[in-house]
Amino acid sequence: VVFKDLEGAITQADVAVGALLEQTAARVAGGGAGSGAEGGRADNSEAARARHRERERAIATNHANWTRPVADAAGFAAFCDGFELLAHTERIEALLREQPPLRATHQALVPAVLSYRVFWERYFYEVELLQRQEKKRQALLRPPSKAQPAPQLSSWGEDDPFASWCGARSMQPILSW
């Protein structure tokens, strides 16, 4: 059990180092961190695709990904409710044909550890999570649009945890010197 966890940690570290190396290479190729809009971000589509492929490979090769409980059980259940296995048949055949590490993991786990359906539900769920993470990352890298003004930092607004303490009056110093 400890070995599987260590193996997962090593795989995650490999993915992180690979992503860091890709970003560094893209920055160097783009002229460095301060050389314009694209050079500073190191976020071209090829680097994003390579990062995504590497993360999919990490999912496919780490057996602990398949046997540990899903972190978001409710999200996974909702995903499974809408998942149509037959609609993915061609994609599954292509994945097994084109990705030997995934094929080896599939052969090792199905049907001894997981059913065919659960294996592919887990795989496509994890891939969808990766896609969501990438969209969030892209949104964070994108500069804010001029149509949306920057939030005012002078007030917490409705999230002000002290507003209920003060009621409608403005915040006055409690002590005066």
C-alpha positions as CSV (number, residue, x, y, z in Angstrom):
1,V,0.0,0.0,0.0
2,V,2.8,2.4,0.9
3,F,4.5,1.5,-2.3
4,K,1.5,2.5,-4.4
5,D,1.3,5.9,-2.6
6,L,5.0,6.5,-3.1
7,E,4.6,5.5,-6.7
8,G,1.8,8.0,-7.1
9,A,3.9,10.7,-5.5
10,I,6.8,10.0,-7.8
11,T,4.5,10.1,-10.8
12,Q,3.0,13.4,-9.7
13,A,6.5,14.8,-9.1
14,D,7.5,13.6,-12.6
15,V,4.5,15.4,-14.1
16,A,5.2,18.6,-12.3
17,V,8.9,18.6,-13.3
18,G,8.0,17.9,-16.9
19,A,5.5,20.8,-16.9
20,L,8.1,23.1,-15.4
21,L,10.7,22.0,-18.0
22,E,8.1,22.6,-20.7
23,Q,7.4,26.1,-19.4
24,T,11.1,26.9,-19.1
25,A,11.7,25.7,-22.6
26,A,8.8,27.7,-24.0
27,R,10.0,30.8,-22.2
28,V,13.5,30.4,-23.6
29,A,12.1,29.8,-27.1
30,G,9.8,32.8,-26.7
31,G,12.6,35.1,-25.7
32,G,12.3,35.1,-22.0
33,A,9.8,36.0,-19.4
34,G,9.6,39.7,-20.2
35,S,9.6,39.6,-24.0
36,G,6.0,40.4,-24.8
37,A,2.6,38.9,-24.3
38,E,3.3,35.4,-25.4
39,G,6.9,35.1,-24.3
40,G,6.1,35.8,-20.6
41,R,3.3,33.3,-20.4
42,A,5.0,30.3,-22.0
43,D,1.5,29.1,-22.8
44,N,1.4,28.1,-26.4
45,S,-1.0,25.4,-27.5
46,E,1.7,22.9,-28.2
47,A,3.0,23.2,-24.6
48,A,-0.5,22.8,-23.3
49,R,-1.1,19.7,-25.4
50,A,2.2,18.2,-24.2
51,R,1.3,18.9,-20.6
52,H,-2.1,17.4,-21.1
53,R,-0.6,14.2,-22.7
54,E,1.9,13.9,-19.9
55,R,-0.8,14.2,-17.2
56,E,-3.0,11.6,-19.0
57,R,0.0,9.3,-19.1
58,A,0.5,9.7,-15.4
59,I,-3.2,8.8,-14.8
60,A,-2.9,5.8,-17.0
61,T,0.3,4.3,-15.5
62,N,-0.3,4.8,-11.8
63,H,-2.4,1.9,-10.5
64,A,-3.2,3.8,-7.3
65,N,-5.3,6.2,-9.4
66,W,-7.6,3.4,-10.2
67,T,-7.9,1.7,-6.8
68,R,-8.2,4.5,-4.3
69,P,-11.6,6.2,-3.7
70,V,-12.4,9.2,-5.9
71,A,-11.9,12.4,-4.0
72,D,-15.2,14.0,-5.1
73,A,-17.6,11.0,-4.8
74,A,-20.7,13.2,-5.6
75,G,-19.0,14.7,-8.7
76,F,-17.9,11.3,-9.9
77,A,-21.5,9.9,-9.4
78,A,-22.9,12.8,-11.4
79,F,-20.4,12.1,-14.1
80,C,-21.2,8.4,-14.2
81,D,-24.9,9.2,-14.5
82,G,-24.4,11.0,-17.8
83,F,-21.6,8.7,-19.1
84,E,-22.5,6.6,-22.1
85,L,-19.9,3.8,-22.5
86,L,-21.1,2.8,-25.9
87,A,-20.7,6.3,-27.2
88,H,-16.9,6.1,-26.4
89,T,-16.3,2.7,-28.0
90,E,-14.2,4.0,-30.9
91,R,-12.2,6.3,-28.7
92,I,-11.5,3.5,-26.2
93,E,-10.3,1.2,-29.1
94,A,-8.0,4.0,-30.3
95,L,-6.7,4.7,-26.8
96,L,-5.9,1.0,-26.3
97,R,-4.3,0.8,-29.7
98,E,-2.2,4.0,-29.5
99,Q,-1.3,4.1,-25.8
100,P,0.7,1.0,-24.6
101,P,0.9,2.2,-21.0
102,L,-2.9,2.6,-20.8
103,R,-3.3,-0.7,-22.5
104,A,-1.0,-2.4,-19.9
105,T,-2.9,-0.8,-17.0
106,H,-6.2,-1.9,-18.5
107,Q,-4.9,-5.5,-18.9
108,A,-3.6,-5.5,-15.3
109,L,-6.8,-4.2,-13.7
110,V,-9.7,-5.4,-15.9
111,P,-11.6,-7.5,-14.8
112,A,-9.5,-8.7,-11.8
113,V,-9.7,-5.4,-9.9
114,L,-12.2,-3.2,-11.8
115,S,-15.0,-3.9,-14.3
116,Y,-14.6,-2.6,-17.8
117,R,-17.2,0.0,-17.2
118,V,-15.7,1.4,-14.0
119,F,-12.2,1.5,-15.5
120,W,-13.4,3.7,-18.4
121,E,-15.6,5.8,-16.2
122,R,-12.6,6.5,-13.9
123,Y,-10.4,7.2,-16.9
124,F,-12.8,9.7,-18.7
125,Y,-13.7,11.3,-15.4
126,E,-10.0,12.0,-14.6
127,V,-9.4,13.3,-18.1
128,E,-12.4,15.6,-17.8
129,L,-10.9,16.9,-14.5
130,L,-7.7,17.6,-16.3
131,Q,-9.6,19.6,-18.9
132,R,-11.3,21.6,-16.3
133,Q,-8.0,22.4,-14.6
134,E,-6.5,23.5,-17.9
135,K,-9.5,25.8,-18.6
136,K,-9.1,27.4,-15.1
137,R,-5.3,27.8,-15.7
138,Q,-5.9,29.4,-19.1
139,A,-8.5,31.8,-17.5
140,L,-6.0,32.8,-14.8
141,L,-3.3,33.4,-17.4
142,R,-5.6,35.5,-19.6
143,P,-5.3,39.3,-18.9
144,P,-8.6,40.8,-17.5
145,S,-10.8,42.3,-20.2
146,K,-11.2,46.1,-20.3
147,A,-14.9,45.6,-20.1
148,Q,-14.7,44.3,-16.6
149,P,-13.3,46.8,-14.2
150,A,-10.8,45.6,-11.6
151,P,-12.4,44.9,-8.2
152,Q,-12.1,47.7,-5.6
153,L,-9.8,46.7,-2.8
154,S,-11.0,49.5,-0.5
155,S,-13.9,47.4,0.8
156,W,-14.8,43.8,1.4
157,G,-18.2,44.5,0.0
158,E,-20.8,41.9,0.9
159,D,-18.0,39.6,2.1
160,D,-16.9,42.0,4.8
161,P,-16.8,39.8,7.9
162,F,-16.9,42.8,10.2
163,A,-20.0,44.4,8.6
164,S,-22.4,42.6,11.0
165,W,-20.4,43.8,13.9
166,C,-20.8,47.5,13.0
167,G,-24.4,47.4,11.6
168,A,-25.2,50.4,9.4
169,R,-22.7,52.8,10.9
170,S,-19.3,53.2,9.5
171,M,-16.3,51.6,11.2
172,Q,-15.0,54.0,13.8
173,P,-11.9,53.5,15.8
174,I,-12.8,51.9,19.1
175,L,-10.1,53.6,21.1
176,S,-9.0,57.2,20.6
177,W,-5.7,58.4,21.9
